Amino acid sequence: MKATLLAMRHSIGDKIRNARESQTPPWSQADLEKATGRKGLKHRIGYLETTPSAKPREGDVEAIAVALGIPVDWFFDGRDSPVPSRGQSAHLIARESINAERLYDDAVAAGMSVMVAVRSWRGALAGSDPNDEEPFVQEEYPAEMPSAFLIGGVRSLDRHELLRVVGFSMAPRIMPGERVLVYIDSVPRVGAIVMAESPTRSVYLKVLRRKHERFWLESINPKGPQDIPLDGWKIHGYAIAIMGDPGSTESGRNIEWAFGQPLRA
């Protein structure tokens, strides 16, 4: 009989155990709970380390990654790879990446140093003539961005889309060259900036409005398309972050982010 060598997939619990035992001196499960400040984490770690099929509570792995100074993606890759060495301070990385005084969460700070590839679209929002507006077109290659902005972390990566803006129909709220991160969710968010699909299956970025029982879409710039009836349209999701143009040398506009909350016009 021919012997076959099977590659063993490492569970998240295996990775946590390897990470804490690689510290000098080795960390206990209680040490991790104390470092993260998450009550009951010691017992949840114990369950993860002894039950390969167990799934972690949301936020636990991210907090562990911050406490140990390890990229969060390493815990989810399933490979028998060496434990990464402790890198640059997560808080320092965060300050270099975003202008935000509200950045106080360690897991968020760590996510600023972990880049992920997100499906990307590029489109002209409008010219001077509303009838000249062009839809977004999906790009061949995904774009990179900090994982901290993702709702649910890297495990929900497929529920996010990144729109690269060209044109002025959403100005001055969103300027040409800026990128808008959209969370895929069909629940209507009135007053939010939404990603919408027309009856002809073209994708646009607009504001969703409602008065009484009537819904419609509109541009922020009065020169852009206004009062678009929602009949036949589909809402794909809503904007959760607006990021500055990576190619711009201007320092004024950088990142607008409300910790996963819908961004409004």
C-alpha positions as MATLAB code, in Angstrom:
seq = 'MKATLLAMRHSIGDKIRNARESQTPPWSQADLEKATGRKGLKHRIGYLETTPSAKPREGDVEAIAVALGIPVDWFFDGRDSPVPSRGQSAHLIARESINAERLYDDAVAAGMSVMVAVRSWRGALAGSDPNDEEPFVQEEYPAEMPSAFLIGGVRSLDRHELLRVVGFSMAPRIMPGERVLVYIDSVPRVGAIVMAESPTRSVYLKVLRRKHERFWLESINPKGPQDIPLDGWKIHGYAIAIMGDPGSTESGRNIEWAFGQPLRA';
ca = [
       0.000    0.000    0.000;
       1.317    3.408   -0.934;
       1.658    5.746    2.020;
       0.313    9.265    1.576;
       1.498   12.175    3.696;
      -1.382   14.466    4.586;
      -0.792   18.085    5.555;
      -2.384   18.739    8.924;
      -4.336   21.992    9.102;
      -3.662   23.918   12.275;
      -6.709   25.186   14.130;
      -6.990   28.636   15.657;
      -6.519   27.000   19.061;
      -3.246   25.429   17.886;
      -2.057   28.808   16.713;
      -2.984   30.519   19.987;
      -1.139   27.856   21.979;
       1.951   28.136   19.797;
       1.879   31.926   20.010;
       1.599   32.165   23.786;
       4.146   29.375   24.419;
       6.656   31.067   22.114;
       6.849   34.123   24.379;
       9.771   34.614   26.780;
       8.812   33.506   29.335;
       5.815   31.523   27.956;
       2.406   33.081   28.545;
      -0.413   31.196   30.245;
      -4.057   31.405   29.215;
      -4.605   33.650   32.246;
      -1.769   35.925   31.073;
      -3.579   36.446   27.768;
      -6.855   37.240   29.499;
      -5.135   39.825   31.679;
      -3.293   41.378   28.718;
      -6.431   41.738   26.628;
      -8.807   42.725   29.406;
     -11.502   40.421   27.965;
     -13.368   38.681   30.796;
     -13.668   34.906   30.485;
     -11.067   34.747   27.716;
      -8.974   32.205   29.646;
     -11.772   29.638   29.521;
     -12.554   30.363   25.858;
      -8.883   29.902   24.969;
      -8.871   26.580   26.822;
     -11.847   25.405   24.772;
     -10.279   26.556   21.499;
      -6.995   24.824   22.273;
      -8.663   21.485   23.046;
     -11.434   21.564   20.435;
     -10.100   21.932   16.855;
     -13.574   22.564   15.409;
     -14.378   25.375   17.882;
     -14.878   28.891   16.562;
     -13.671   31.931   18.520;
     -15.913   34.653   19.853;
     -15.842   37.788   17.721;
     -12.973   40.061   18.730;
     -11.079   37.499   20.828;
      -8.443   36.597   18.244;
      -7.969   40.213   17.244;
      -7.368   41.155   20.894;
      -4.916   38.255   21.329;
      -3.062   39.353   18.191;
      -2.660   42.851   19.613;
      -1.507   41.596   23.011;
       1.168   39.396   21.412;
       2.094   41.798   18.615;
       1.227   39.250   15.892;
      -0.708   39.934   12.639;
      -4.244   38.635   13.090;
      -4.229   36.868    9.698;
      -1.553   34.466   10.975;
      -4.078   32.908   13.368;
      -6.495   32.122   10.520;
      -4.170   30.824    7.779;
      -4.250   27.191    9.015;
      -0.572   26.638    8.239;
       2.189   25.256   10.454;
       4.156   28.468   10.106;
       6.589   29.991   12.631;
       5.196   32.472   15.115;
       5.931   35.988   13.771;
       8.239   38.109   15.861;
       6.744   41.028   17.732;
       6.667   43.947   15.338;
       6.270   47.689   15.533;
       3.914   49.144   18.109;
       0.341   48.856   16.882;
      -0.495   52.292   18.239;
       2.426   53.847   16.370;
       1.341   52.179   13.136;
      -2.177   53.448   13.654;
      -1.080   57.025   14.178;
       0.943   56.898   10.986;
      -2.006   55.512    9.031;
      -5.018   57.565   10.127;
      -5.866   60.991   11.473;
      -8.337   60.122   14.214;
      -8.312   61.043   17.863;
     -10.945   58.348   18.521;
      -8.501   55.523   17.810;
      -8.405   53.975   21.277;
      -9.201   50.300   20.630;
      -6.142   48.015   20.563;
      -7.722   45.567   18.121;
      -8.473   48.432   15.746;
      -4.926   49.745   16.078;
      -3.507   46.326   15.205;
      -5.793   46.112   12.190;
      -4.149   49.206   10.746;
      -0.983   47.186   10.178;
      -2.751   44.220    8.543;
      -3.520   44.881    4.874;
      -6.183   42.906    3.007;
      -7.174   42.756   -0.669;
     -10.750   43.930   -1.311;
     -12.727   43.633   -4.558;
     -12.450   47.005   -6.231;
     -14.590   49.112   -8.579;
     -13.730   52.297  -10.443;
     -16.200   54.753  -11.893;
     -17.065   58.260  -12.910;
     -19.836   59.593  -10.717;
     -20.884   62.463  -12.966;
     -19.818   65.179  -15.321;
     -21.349   68.615  -15.656;
     -24.297   67.059  -17.503;
     -26.279   64.586  -15.329;
     -26.984   62.514  -18.423;
     -23.255   61.895  -18.889;
     -22.894   59.946  -15.649;
     -21.035   56.672  -16.018;
     -21.461   53.598  -13.783;
     -18.754   51.866  -11.786;
     -16.868   49.031  -13.467;
     -15.229   46.213  -11.501;
     -11.434   46.298  -11.689;
      -9.388   43.268  -12.651;
      -7.243   43.398   -9.526;
      -8.357   43.937   -5.917;
      -7.111   46.878   -3.868;
      -5.352   46.763   -0.504;
      -6.593   48.472    2.628;
      -6.279   48.110    6.439;
      -8.294   45.208    7.839;
      -9.382   47.383   10.793;
     -12.082   48.977    8.639;
     -13.803   45.650    7.926;
     -16.998   44.875    9.829;
     -16.403   41.480   11.422;
     -12.698   41.445   10.545;
     -10.983   39.397    7.859;
     -13.569   36.607    8.138;
     -16.143   38.886    6.506;
     -13.838   40.132    3.760;
     -16.213   38.979    1.008;
     -18.918   41.315    2.361;
     -16.913   44.417    1.489;
     -16.345   46.308   -1.764;
     -14.028   49.236   -2.461;
     -15.128   51.977   -4.897;
     -12.519   54.295   -6.451;
     -14.237   57.554   -7.284;
     -13.851   59.654  -10.427;
     -16.057   62.695  -10.927;
     -17.885   65.237   -8.782;
     -21.506   64.126   -8.319;
     -20.876   63.340   -4.630;
     -18.619   66.352   -3.999;
     -17.698   67.924   -1.718;
     -18.422   64.935    0.548;
     -16.468   62.558   -1.707;
     -13.837   63.954   -4.050;
     -12.271   62.442   -7.183;
      -9.510   59.954   -6.368;
     -10.927   59.026   -2.974;
     -11.967   55.476   -2.127;
     -15.233   54.443   -0.490;
     -15.489   51.173    1.441;
     -18.957   49.621    1.221;
     -20.388   46.933    3.502;
     -22.706   44.578    1.617;
     -26.114   44.727    3.303;
     -29.444   45.093    1.484;
     -31.242   46.643    4.481;
     -32.172   50.259    3.500;
     -30.223   52.872    5.450;
     -32.070   56.129    4.853;
     -29.736   59.122    4.642;
     -26.692   56.900    4.133;
     -24.343   56.807    1.158;
     -25.242   53.570   -0.599;
     -23.997   51.362   -3.421;
     -26.976   50.893   -5.735;
     -27.593   48.886   -8.903;
     -29.844   50.271  -11.625;
     -32.442   48.226  -13.556;
     -29.816   47.950  -16.323;
     -27.376   46.440  -13.767;
     -25.090   49.467  -13.624;
     -23.557   50.305  -10.232;
     -23.644   53.812   -8.708;
     -22.826   55.558   -5.431;
     -25.714   57.695   -4.187;
     -27.585   58.911   -1.110;
     -30.754   57.029   -0.165;
     -33.667   59.298    0.775;
     -37.188   58.621    1.992;
     -40.288   60.706    2.639;
     -43.403   58.956    3.847;
     -43.526   55.774    1.747;
     -41.439   57.054   -1.147;
     -37.752   56.158   -1.611;
     -35.342   57.791   -4.056;
     -31.633   58.251   -4.778;
     -29.794   61.506   -5.214;
     -26.339   63.015   -5.677;
     -24.803   65.341   -3.103;
     -23.583   67.733   -5.777;
     -26.661   69.594   -7.118;
     -25.201   69.244  -10.630;
     -25.353   65.463  -10.357;
     -28.429   63.270  -10.969;
     -31.256   63.988   -8.498;
     -34.566   62.442   -7.454;
     -33.935   59.011   -8.996;
     -36.961   56.751   -8.263;
     -35.956   53.535   -6.532;
     -38.287   51.429   -8.677;
     -36.293   48.543  -10.127;
     -33.098   49.498   -8.279;
     -31.258   47.271   -5.792;
     -29.363   48.490   -2.728;
     -26.172   46.435   -2.357;
     -24.728   48.066    0.751;
     -23.728   51.267    2.506;
     -20.510   53.241    2.893;
     -18.576   52.705    6.121;
     -15.328   54.522    5.294;
     -14.049   57.226    2.961;
     -10.300   57.176    2.365;
      -8.152   59.818    0.742;
      -6.567   59.464   -2.667;
      -3.361   57.415   -2.095;
      -1.677   59.329   -4.919;
      -2.468   62.766   -3.536;
       0.142   64.962   -1.838;
      -2.470   67.039   -0.022;
      -2.516   66.502    3.748;
      -5.966   67.844    4.589;
      -8.168   64.874    3.622;
      -7.282   61.441    4.913;
      -9.781   58.983    6.366;
     -13.342   59.302    7.599;
     -14.534   56.342    9.593;
     -17.230   55.776   12.232;
     -16.259   52.299   13.511;
     -18.541   50.431   11.089;
     -21.501   52.812   11.257;
     -23.147   53.930    7.975;
     -21.691   57.171    6.661;
     -24.363   59.747    5.911;
     -24.473   62.562    3.393;
];
